[in-house]
């Protein structure tokens, strides 16, 4: 079963690659079938085998010989490992489906943000909807006449959603104000084209994190992500001469950190 999960994860990773490439371009993720983004020729089915197809082709298109982005096998490998880990931890349960969906969304959102510095906003709304539905499904099974609503999963999900959106948006307003003051002092409209400290996509993402993982996750993810972003920012400033960074990958990475070690980290802090 473990091998099956690895294969399933790798195949889903191949589909996530399709989403990463096509969603920002508003192209259907169903039709046409997979094609080379350079010469646009349809791929042979055996060239499209997750991970191995890239290795067999030596990272180049069979037809035009242009290089294939290493993102493709990386996403497939990440998803394969993710599915194996979640299956070992949860088995074939609703929790497996819940967290598999969350982290698959994180993968798509992160890689889109890396390229475009923005994401299709409906991806976070989709995640929020799925989190609420899963929590509602679990709550129905716990309903009793004397049940305390605050003990139900749907309560934690809605509370996390509201807190995630509100908490992050307040920091966005505060950061935007500081940025405007800084630009006014420097007498510039912007430093490098940016006008916001945080994008609305970041706010929506944190709402999604709250809906899936709760209020504590929002707080930890929000304050852990900058440490990951800082590492990239230093390198970007030195080698690329830019301070602009795609921030959603670091929010996603911080979400994974909370999922793996959140309770331990919070126990150390409090």
N, C-alpha and C positions, 0 to 999 in steps of 0.2 A: 504493500500500500504506500510505503514511503516513496518508492520509485515512481509510482503512479502520480503522486502529488508533485514530485519534481517535474515530471513531464507535463502535467496539467499546468503548473505554474509557468513553465517555460513557454508553453503554447499561449497562455493568457498574456504573457509578457510580449509576445509577438503582436497580439491584438492591441496591447497598450501602445506599442510603437506606432501602429496605424493611427490611433487616437492622437498621439503626440504630434504626428506629422500633419494630419488632416483637419483636426478640429479648429486650429487657429486660422486655417485657410477656408473654413466653411465648406469643406468637401465631405461628401458622404463617407462614413466609415464602413459601409456595406458594399457599395459599388463605386468604381470598378475594383477588380481583384488587385492584389499587390503588384506594384510596378516600381521600376527604378526611378527615383526622383530626378535623375539627370537626363536620361534618354527617354524615359517614360514607357519603355517596353515592358510588357507583362513578365513577371518572374516565373520561372519554371517551378513546379511544386517542390522539387527536391532542393532548389536553391533557397526555398522559404522555410526549410526545417530550422527551428529555433537553435541558435548558437552554432550548430554544426554547419549550417548553410554558409554562415559568414566565414568559418574556418576553411571549408572546402573551396570557397571562391577566393580565399586569401585576401579578403577585405576589398574586393573589386567587383564591379558589375560584370557579368558574363558577356554583355553585349558591347557596352561603350568603354569598359575598362576603367571607368572613373572610380575613385575610392568610395567605399561605403562607410558611413559614419559608424564609429565603434559604439555609438549610443545603442544601436540595435542589439548586439549581444549582451551589452551591459545591462540593459533593461530586462532582457529575457533571463539573465542569470540572477539578478536581484529578485525578480518575481518568483523564480523557481525556489530559491533559498527561503523566501518569505513564506511560500505555501508549505514547504516542508516544516519550517519552524512552527507555524501556527497549527498545523495538523498534529505535530508531536505534543504541543501544549494543550490543545482543546479537543482534538479528535474532530469527527464530522458533526459539529454542533452549530447552533445559532451563533455562538461566540466566534467560531471559526469564520463563518460567513461575514459577520459584522466587521471584524478586524481585517479580514482579507479585502473587503470592499474599501475600508478606510485607507489602508496603505497602498492599494492599487490607485486610488484617487490621488494620494500624495505623490506617487511616482509620476503620474500623468501631469499633474499640476506643476511639480518641480521642474521637469524637463521642458515643459512649455515656457515656464518663467525664465529658465536659463537662456533660452533663445530669444524670447520676445520681451522680456521684462514686463509681462502682463499675462493674464490668463482669461479664458472665457468664463465669465462670472457665473454662468449656470452650473459649472462643475461643483462649486461649493454649495450652491442651492440644492443640487442633486444629493450631495453628501448629507446635508442637513435633513432633507426629506427622508432618506434611508435610515438615518440614525433615529429620527423620531418614530418612524414606523416600527422599527425593531424594538425600541423601548416600549411602545404602545402594545405590541404583541406580547412582550414579556409581562407587562402590567396586567393585561387581561387575565392571564393565568394565575395571578396573585390576588385578584379581586375577591373580597369578602365583605359582608355587611359592616363589619367593624374595622375595616382596614384603614390605616393611616395613610392618607394620600402622599404625604411627604416621604414615605418609605418605598414608594413605587418607582421603578426605573424611569417612567415617563416624566416624573417630577424632576429627577436629577438631570434628565436630558434637556428638558425645557429650561430649567434653571441655568444649566451650563451654556446653552445657546444664548440666552439673554445676557448672561454675564460676559460671555466671550465677545459678543458684538459690542456691548456697552463699554466694557473695560478697555478694549483695544481702540474703539473709536475715540474715547476720551484722551488716550495717549496720542492718538493721531492728531487731534485738535491742538493739544499742547505742543507736540512736535512741530506742527505746521506753523504755529505762532512763533516759536523760537526760530524756525528757519526763515520766516519772513522778516523778523527783527534782524537776524544776521545778514540777510541780503540787503536790507535797508541800510545797515551800517556800512557794508561794503559798496553800496550804491550800484548794485547789479540786480538784474531781473532774476537770474538764476546762476548757479555755479557751473552746472554741466547739463542744462536743459531740464533739471528736475524742479518741481514746484511743490512736492509733498514729502513729508518725512516718512509716512507710511501710505501705501496705496489702499484703495477700498478692497482690492483683492485680498490683502493681508487681513483686513477686518473680517471679511466674509469667511476666510479660512479659519480664523480663531473662533468664530461662531460655530463652524463645523466641528472643530476640536472639542469645544464645550459640549456640543450635542452628543458626541460620541463618548467622551471621556470624563466630562464633568468640570466643575469650577476649579478644582485643584490643578487639573491638567492645564487649564488656560493660564494660570499664574506661572506655573513652572516653565511651560513652553515659551511664554512671552519673555521670560528673563534668562532662559538658557540659550535661546536662538542667537542673540547678539554675540555670544562668545564664539559660536561657529562662524557667524558672518564676519567677525573681526579678522579671523585667520585668512579668509578669502580676500577681504578688503585690503589688508596689508600687501598681499601678493599682487592684487590688481593695481594698487597704487604704484608699486615699484616697477612691475613689468609691463603693465598696460597703460600706465599713466592715467588711470581713471579711478574714481572713487564710487562709481555706480555699481551696485551689486544686485543680482536677483535674490530677493530675500526669502521667497517661499521655500526654496530647498532647505534653508536653515531652520525654518519653522517646522518643516516636515521631519528633519533630522532630530530636532528637539522633541517632537511628538513621539518619535521612536524611542528616544531616551526615557521619556516619561513612561511609556508603555513597558519598557524593560526594567527600569530601576526607579520609577517615580516614587513608590512608597518608601524605599530605602533613603532616597535623597531627602524627602520631606521629613522622615524620622530624624535624620541628622540635623536638619535645620531647626525643627521644632521639638 
